[in-house]
Amino acid sequence: MRLQSGSMVVDFYPTKSWLDNNINPDKFLKVLTFCGETQKKEVVSEKKMIAEIDSYLFHDYTAISNNTLPQFV
């Protein structure tokens, strides 16, 4: 999921393992970007991701797209 408010963009990506290429059902990569520069990357649980998405939407972020391409972690 990609959320945006002004110059701040928050992306959540599904993750997969380097070892066996399997998708991790409960781990998501969160990437914070400000003015086109990555500020922070963090792996979060599905529960935390849902809570953070709700919080961002409450604070007037707009959902732009859904990121479905799994990232290696």
Biopython code that builds the backbone (N, CA, C, O; Angstrom):
import numpy as np
from Bio.PDB.StructureBuilder import StructureBuilder

atoms = [
    (1, "MET", "N", (0.851, -1.166, 0.000)),
    (1, "MET", "CA", (0.000, 0.000, 0.000)),
    (1, "MET", "C", (0.900, 1.232, 0.000)),
    (1, "MET", "O", (1.918, 1.266, 0.691)),
    (2, "ARG", "N", (0.527, 2.223, -0.763)),
    (2, "ARG", "CA", (1.245, 3.495, -0.795)),
    (2, "ARG", "C", (0.308, 4.582, -0.302)),
    (2, "ARG", "O", (-0.808, 4.740, -0.796)),
    (3, "LEU", "N", (0.789, 5.328, 0.686)),
    (3, "LEU", "CA", (0.033, 6.439, 1.261)),
    (3, "LEU", "C", (0.848, 7.705, 1.089)),
    (3, "LEU", "O", (2.075, 7.671, 1.189)),
    (4, "GLN", "N", (0.176, 8.833, 0.831)),
    (4, "GLN", "CA", (0.905, 10.081, 0.617)),
    (4, "GLN", "C", (0.186, 11.252, 1.260)),
    (4, "GLN", "O", (-1.042, 11.345, 1.256)),
    (5, "SER", "N", (1.010, 12.151, 1.819)),
    (5, "SER", "CA", (0.539, 13.428, 2.329)),
    (5, "SER", "C", (1.610, 14.453, 1.994)),
    (5, "SER", "O", (2.670, 14.470, 2.621)),
    (6, "GLY", "N", (1.345, 15.301, 1.018)),
    (6, "GLY", "CA", (2.351, 16.276, 0.599)),
    (6, "GLY", "C", (3.581, 15.573, 0.059)),
    (6, "GLY", "O", (3.483, 14.765, -0.865)),
    (7, "SER", "N", (4.753, 15.878, 0.638)),
    (7, "SER", "CA", (6.015, 15.293, 0.186)),
    (7, "SER", "C", (6.359, 13.991, 0.891)),
    (7, "SER", "O", (7.366, 13.366, 0.558)),
    (8, "MET", "N", (5.550, 13.565, 1.858)),
    (8, "MET", "CA", (5.812, 12.334, 2.607)),
    (8, "MET", "C", (5.047, 11.171, 1.977)),
    (8, "MET", "O", (3.837, 11.252, 1.766)),
    (9, "VAL", "N", (5.768, 10.089, 1.680)),
    (9, "VAL", "CA", (5.170, 8.886, 1.115)),
    (9, "VAL", "C", (5.538, 7.714, 2.013)),
    (9, "VAL", "O", (6.691, 7.573, 2.420)),
    (10, "VAL", "N", (4.559, 6.877, 2.318)),
    (10, "VAL", "CA", (4.775, 5.675, 3.117)),
    (10, "VAL", "C", (4.350, 4.479, 2.271)),
    (10, "VAL", "O", (3.214, 4.415, 1.800)),
    (11, "ASP", "N", (5.269, 3.532, 2.080)),
    (11, "ASP", "CA", (4.978, 2.322, 1.326)),
    (11, "ASP", "C", (5.050, 1.114, 2.241)),
    (11, "ASP", "O", (5.917, 1.034, 3.112)),
    (12, "PHE", "N", (4.133, 0.170, 2.041)),
    (12, "PHE", "CA", (4.174, -1.123, 2.717)),
    (12, "PHE", "C", (4.214, -2.190, 1.631)),
    (12, "PHE", "O", (3.339, -2.237, 0.766)),
    (13, "TYR", "N", (5.242, -3.051, 1.679)),
    (13, "TYR", "CA", (5.417, -4.122, 0.699)),
    (13, "TYR", "C", (5.369, -5.479, 1.393)),
    (13, "TYR", "O", (5.841, -5.604, 2.522)),
    (14, "PRO", "N", (4.804, -6.506, 0.736)),
    (14, "PRO", "CA", (4.964, -7.857, 1.270)),
    (14, "PRO", "C", (6.448, -8.235, 1.196)),
    (14, "PRO", "O", (7.199, -7.655, 0.411)),
    (15, "THR", "N", (6.863, -9.193, 2.001)),
    (15, "THR", "CA", (8.270, -9.598, 2.012)),
    (15, "THR", "C", (8.412, -11.077, 1.686)),
    (15, "THR", "O", (7.477, -11.862, 1.841)),
    (16, "LYS", "N", (9.616, -11.437, 1.229)),
    (16, "LYS", "CA", (9.927, -12.845, 1.011)),
    (16, "LYS", "C", (11.359, -13.113, 1.454)),
    (16, "LYS", "O", (12.192, -12.209, 1.518)),
    (17, "SER", "N", (11.615, -14.362, 1.753)),
    (17, "SER", "CA", (12.893, -14.782, 2.306)),
    (17, "SER", "C", (13.931, -14.990, 1.213)),
    (17, "SER", "O", (13.619, -15.475, 0.125)),
    (18, "TRP", "N", (15.185, -14.611, 1.520)),
    (18, "TRP", "CA", (16.304, -14.877, 0.615)),
    (18, "TRP", "C", (16.581, -16.375, 0.534)),
    (18, "TRP", "O", (17.038, -16.866, -0.499)),
    (19, "LEU", "N", (16.311, -17.097, 1.605)),
    (19, "LEU", "CA", (16.684, -18.510, 1.681)),
    (19, "LEU", "C", (15.824, -19.414, 0.818)),
    (19, "LEU", "O", (16.346, -20.264, 0.097)),
    (20, "ASP", "N", (14.514, -19.239, 0.883)),
    (20, "ASP", "CA", (13.633, -20.167, 0.172)),
    (20, "ASP", "C", (12.646, -19.486, -0.775)),
    (20, "ASP", "O", (11.815, -20.155, -1.389)),
    (21, "ASN", "N", (12.732, -18.170, -0.895)),
    (21, "ASN", "CA", (11.896, -17.405, -1.832)),
    (21, "ASN", "C", (10.410, -17.443, -1.473)),
    (21, "ASN", "O", (9.570, -17.077, -2.295)),
    (22, "ASN", "N", (10.074, -17.882, -0.253)),
    (22, "ASN", "CA", (8.680, -17.931, 0.184)),
    (22, "ASN", "C", (8.248, -16.574, 0.738)),
    (22, "ASN", "O", (9.028, -15.872, 1.383)),
    (23, "ILE", "N", (6.992, -16.222, 0.473)),
    (23, "ILE", "CA", (6.436, -14.968, 0.986)),
    (23, "ILE", "C", (6.126, -15.123, 2.472)),
    (23, "ILE", "O", (5.521, -16.110, 2.890)),
    (24, "ASN", "N", (6.543, -14.143, 3.259)),
    (24, "ASN", "CA", (6.275, -14.122, 4.699)),
    (24, "ASN", "C", (4.888, -13.513, 4.911)),
    (24, "ASN", "O", (4.691, -12.333, 4.622)),
    (25, "PRO", "N", (3.920, -14.295, 5.412)),
    (25, "PRO", "CA", (2.550, -13.782, 5.516)),
    (25, "PRO", "C", (2.353, -12.711, 6.588)),
    (25, "PRO", "O", (1.379, -11.960, 6.534)),
    (26, "ASP", "N", (3.264, -12.627, 7.564)),
    (26, "ASP", "CA", (3.071, -11.676, 8.659)),
    (26, "ASP", "C", (4.129, -10.574, 8.709)),
    (26, "ASP", "O", (4.165, -9.818, 9.680)),
    (27, "LYS", "N", (4.982, -10.458, 7.707)),
    (27, "LYS", "CA", (6.034, -9.444, 7.721)),
    (27, "LYS", "C", (5.928, -8.562, 6.477)),
    (27, "LYS", "O", (5.812, -9.047, 5.352)),
    (28, "PHE", "N", (5.972, -7.249, 6.721)),
    (28, "PHE", "CA", (5.869, -6.282, 5.633)),
    (28, "PHE", "C", (6.985, -5.260, 5.761)),
    (28, "PHE", "O", (7.370, -4.885, 6.869)),
    (29, "LEU", "N", (7.500, -4.812, 4.627)),
    (29, "LEU", "CA", (8.548, -3.792, 4.603)),
    (29, "LEU", "C", (7.885, -2.424, 4.523)),
    (29, "LEU", "O", (7.125, -2.138, 3.597)),
    (30, "LYS", "N", (8.187, -1.585, 5.510)),
    (30, "LYS", "CA", (7.676, -0.211, 5.550)),
    (30, "LYS", "C", (8.811, 0.705, 5.104)),
    (30, "LYS", "O", (9.913, 0.634, 5.647)),
    (31, "VAL", "N", (8.547, 1.568, 4.115)),
    (31, "VAL", "CA", (9.547, 2.500, 3.607)),
    (31, "VAL", "C", (8.969, 3.912, 3.674)),
    (31, "VAL", "O", (7.936, 4.202, 3.071)),
    (32, "LEU", "N", (9.656, 4.789, 4.422)),
    (32, "LEU", "CA", (9.261, 6.200, 4.516)),
    (32, "LEU", "C", (10.133, 7.010, 3.571)),
    (32, "LEU", "O", (11.359, 6.903, 3.603)),
    (33, "THR", "N", (9.506, 7.815, 2.735)),
    (33, "THR", "CA", (10.230, 8.641, 1.770)),
    (33, "THR", "C", (9.757, 10.083, 1.913)),
    (33, "THR", "O", (8.556, 10.348, 1.973)),
    (34, "PHE", "N", (10.707, 11.011, 1.966)),
    (34, "PHE", "CA", (10.378, 12.433, 2.051)),
    (34, "PHE", "C", (11.100, 13.154, 0.926)),
    (34, "PHE", "O", (12.321, 13.057, 0.809)),
    (35, "CYS", "N", (10.359, 13.873, 0.103)),
    (35, "CYS", "CA", (10.911, 14.605, -1.056)),
    (35, "CYS", "C", (11.765, 13.699, -1.928)),
    (35, "CYS", "O", (12.809, 14.123, -2.424)),
    (36, "GLY", "N", (11.332, 12.452, -2.123)),
    (36, "GLY", "CA", (12.037, 11.533, -3.005)),
    (36, "GLY", "C", (13.227, 10.828, -2.392)),
    (36, "GLY", "O", (13.857, 10.012, -3.064)),
    (37, "GLU", "N", (13.564, 11.110, -1.134)),
    (37, "GLU", "CA", (14.693, 10.462, -0.466)),
    (37, "GLU", "C", (14.196, 9.521, 0.619)),
    (37, "GLU", "O", (13.387, 9.901, 1.466)),
    (38, "THR", "N", (14.693, 8.276, 0.584)),
    (38, "THR", "CA", (14.321, 7.306, 1.611)),
    (38, "THR", "C", (14.850, 7.745, 2.955)),
    (38, "THR", "O", (16.040, 8.023, 3.107)),
    (39, "GLN", "N", (13.958, 7.806, 3.938)),
    (39, "GLN", "CA", (14.318, 8.223, 5.282)),
    (39, "GLN", "C", (14.480, 7.038, 6.227)),
    (39, "GLN", "O", (15.334, 7.054, 7.112)),
    (40, "LYS", "N", (13.647, 6.000, 6.033)),
    (40, "LYS", "CA", (13.662, 4.884, 6.973)),
    (40, "LYS", "C", (13.068, 3.644, 6.315)),
    (40, "LYS", "O", (12.120, 3.734, 5.534)),
    (41, "LYS", "N", (13.641, 2.478, 6.644)),
    (41, "LYS", "CA", (13.085, 1.193, 6.239)),
    (41, "LYS", "C", (12.947, 0.340, 7.490)),
    (41, "LYS", "O", (13.822, 0.344, 8.356)),
    (42, "GLU", "N", (11.842, -0.389, 7.577)),
    (42, "GLU", "CA", (11.581, -1.183, 8.769)),
    (42, "GLU", "C", (10.671, -2.352, 8.398)),
    (42, "GLU", "O", (9.748, -2.191, 7.600)),
    (43, "VAL", "N", (10.926, -3.521, 8.972)),
    (43, "VAL", "CA", (10.039, -4.660, 8.799)),
    (43, "VAL", "C", (9.053, -4.652, 9.961)),
    (43, "VAL", "O", (9.448, -4.600, 11.126)),
    (44, "VAL", "N", (7.754, -4.705, 9.625)),
    (44, "VAL", "CA", (6.710, -4.661, 10.644)),
    (44, "VAL", "C", (5.764, -5.849, 10.477)),
    (44, "VAL", "O", (5.682, -6.447, 9.404)),
    (45, "SER", "N", (5.060, -6.177, 11.544)),
    (45, "SER", "CA", (4.072, -7.256, 11.487)),
    (45, "SER", "C", (2.819, -6.769, 10.749)),
    (45, "SER", "O", (2.617, -5.571, 10.553)),
    (46, "GLU", "N", (2.000, -7.716, 10.353)),
    (46, "GLU", "CA", (0.757, -7.354, 9.674)),
    (46, "GLU", "C", (-0.144, -6.531, 10.597)),
    (46, "GLU", "O", (-0.779, -5.573, 10.157)),
    (47, "LYS", "N", (-0.195, -6.905, 11.866)),
    (47, "LYS", "CA", (-1.019, -6.174, 12.839)),
    (47, "LYS", "C", (-0.559, -4.723, 12.971)),
    (47, "LYS", "O", (-1.383, -3.808, 12.993)),
    (48, "LYS", "N", (0.764, -4.511, 13.058)),
    (48, "LYS", "CA", (1.296, -3.148, 13.174)),
    (48, "LYS", "C", (1.050, -2.370, 11.882)),
    (48, "LYS", "O", (0.732, -1.182, 11.926)),
    (49, "MET", "N", (1.194, -3.034, 10.730)),
    (49, "MET", "CA", (0.960, -2.370, 9.450)),
    (49, "MET", "C", (-0.483, -1.861, 9.373)),
    (49, "MET", "O", (-0.716, -0.717, 8.984)),
    (50, "ILE", "N", (-1.432, -2.690, 9.735)),
    (50, "ILE", "CA", (-2.845, -2.298, 9.676)),
    (50, "ILE", "C", (-3.114, -1.115, 10.608)),
    (50, "ILE", "O", (-3.819, -0.175, 10.240)),
    (51, "ALA", "N", (-2.551, -1.167, 11.814)),
    (51, "ALA", "CA", (-2.737, -0.062, 12.763)),
    (51, "ALA", "C", (-2.119, 1.225, 12.222)),
    (51, "ALA", "O", (-2.708, 2.297, 12.356)),
    (52, "GLU", "N", (-0.936, 1.128, 11.610)),
    (52, "GLU", "CA", (-0.281, 2.323, 11.069)),
    (52, "GLU", "C", (-1.030, 2.869, 9.863)),
    (52, "GLU", "O", (-1.146, 4.086, 9.719)),
    (53, "ILE", "N", (-1.540, 2.007, 8.997)),
    (53, "ILE", "CA", (-2.327, 2.478, 7.853)),
    (53, "ILE", "C", (-3.552, 3.236, 8.348)),
    (53, "ILE", "O", (-3.867, 4.311, 7.837)),
    (54, "ASP", "N", (-4.246, 2.680, 9.344)),
    (54, "ASP", "CA", (-5.407, 3.370, 9.913)),
    (54, "ASP", "C", (-5.014, 4.740, 10.462)),
    (54, "ASP", "O", (-5.732, 5.721, 10.266)),
    (55, "SER", "N", (-3.871, 4.804, 11.150)),
    (55, "SER", "CA", (-3.404, 6.067, 11.718)),
    (55, "SER", "C", (-3.070, 7.081, 10.621)),
    (55, "SER", "O", (-3.445, 8.249, 10.721)),
    (56, "TYR", "N", (-2.368, 6.638, 9.580)),
    (56, "TYR", "CA", (-2.036, 7.551, 8.479)),
    (56, "TYR", "C", (-3.304, 8.069, 7.800)),
    (56, "TYR", "O", (-3.401, 9.258, 7.498)),
    (57, "LEU", "N", (-4.275, 7.189, 7.559)),
    (57, "LEU", "CA", (-5.520, 7.619, 6.928)),
    (57, "LEU", "C", (-6.278, 8.599, 7.820)),
    (57, "LEU", "O", (-6.885, 9.546, 7.320)),
    (58, "PHE", "N", (-6.247, 8.381, 9.129)),
    (58, "PHE", "CA", (-6.879, 9.294, 10.078)),
    (58, "PHE", "C", (-6.232, 10.679, 10.027)),
    (58, "PHE", "O", (-6.897, 11.693, 10.240)),
    (59, "HIS", "N", (-4.918, 10.709, 9.742)),
    (59, "HIS", "CA", (-4.185, 11.984, 9.681)),
    (59, "HIS", "C", (-4.093, 12.528, 8.248)),
    (59, "HIS", "O", (-3.114, 13.178, 7.881)),
    (60, "ASP", "N", (-5.121, 12.251, 7.455)),
    (60, "ASP", "CA", (-5.309, 12.835, 6.121)),
    (60, "ASP", "C", (-4.307, 12.400, 5.058)),
    (60, "ASP", "O", (-4.086, 13.131, 4.093)),
    (61, "TYR", "N", (-3.694, 11.227, 5.213)),
    (61, "TYR", "CA", (-2.912, 10.664, 4.120)),
    (61, "TYR", "C", (-3.891, 10.066, 3.112)),
    (61, "TYR", "O", (-4.995, 9.658, 3.473)),
    (62, "THR", "N", (-3.480, 10.019, 1.859)),
    (62, "THR", "CA", (-4.309, 9.459, 0.805)),
    (62, "THR", "C", (-3.706, 8.142, 0.335)),
    (62, "THR", "O", (-2.506, 8.066, 0.072)),
    (63, "ALA", "N", (-4.531, 7.107, 0.228)),
    (63, "ALA", "CA", (-4.076, 5.827, -0.309)),
    (63, "ALA", "C", (-3.976, 5.966, -1.823)),
    (63, "ALA", "O", (-4.969, 6.254, -2.492)),
    (64, "ILE", "N", (-2.773, 5.760, -2.363)),
    (64, "ILE", "CA", (-2.536, 5.975, -3.790)),
    (64, "ILE", "C", (-2.585, 4.675, -4.578)),
    (64, "ILE", "O", (-3.225, 4.610, -5.628)),
    (65, "SER", "N", (-1.915, 3.637, -4.083)),
    (65, "SER", "CA", (-1.871, 2.375, -4.802)),
    (65, "SER", "C", (-1.609, 1.238, -3.834)),
    (65, "SER", "O", (-1.338, 1.455, -2.653)),
    (66, "ASN", "N", (-1.695, 0.026, -4.352)),
    (66, "ASN", "CA", (-1.438, -1.150, -3.548)),
    (66, "ASN", "C", (-0.170, -1.824, -4.069)),
    (66, "ASN", "O", (-0.132, -2.263, -5.219)),
    (67, "ASN", "N", (0.864, -1.910, -3.239)),
    (67, "ASN", "CA", (2.128, -2.533, -3.631)),
    (67, "ASN", "C", (2.041, -4.035, -3.408)),
    (67, "ASN", "O", (1.840, -4.489, -2.282)),
    (68, "THR", "N", (2.192, -4.804, -4.476)),
    (68, "THR", "CA", (2.068, -6.247, -4.354)),
    (68, "THR", "C", (3.357, -6.987, -4.688)),
    (68, "THR", "O", (3.414, -8.207, -4.532)),
    (69, "LEU", "N", (4.394, -6.286, -5.144)),
    (69, "LEU", "CA", (5.649, -6.934, -5.499)),
    (69, "LEU", "C", (6.446, -7.225, -4.233)),
    (69, "LEU", "O", (6.921, -6.293, -3.584)),
    (70, "PRO", "N", (6.606, -8.508, -3.860)),
    (70, "PRO", "CA", (7.332, -8.843, -2.624)),
    (70, "PRO", "C", (8.798, -8.391, -2.680)),
    (70, "PRO", "O", (9.446, -8.456, -3.725)),
    (71, "GLN", "N", (9.297, -7.938, -1.537)),
    (71, "GLN", "CA", (10.670, -7.480, -1.412)),
    (71, "GLN", "C", (11.451, -8.480, -0.559)),
    (71, "GLN", "O", (10.911, -9.034, 0.399)),
    (72, "PHE", "N", (12.719, -8.712, -0.904)),
    (72, "PHE", "CA", (13.570, -9.597, -0.126)),
    (72, "PHE", "C", (13.991, -8.938, 1.179)),
    (72, "PHE", "O", (14.357, -7.763, 1.195)),
    (73, "VAL", "N", (13.941, -9.691, 2.272)),
    (73, "VAL", "CA", (14.438, -9.200, 3.564)),
    (73, "VAL", "C", (15.259, -10.295, 4.218)),
    (73, "VAL", "O", (15.779, -10.105, 5.318)),
]
sb = StructureBuilder()
sb.init_structure("model")
sb.init_model(0)
sb.init_chain("A")
sb.init_seg("    ")
for serial, (resi, resn, name, xyz) in enumerate(atoms, 1):
    if name == "N":
        sb.init_residue(resn, " ", resi, " ")
    sb.init_atom(name, np.array(xyz, "f"), 0.0, 1.0, " ", f" {name:<3s}", serial, name[0])
structure = sb.get_structure()
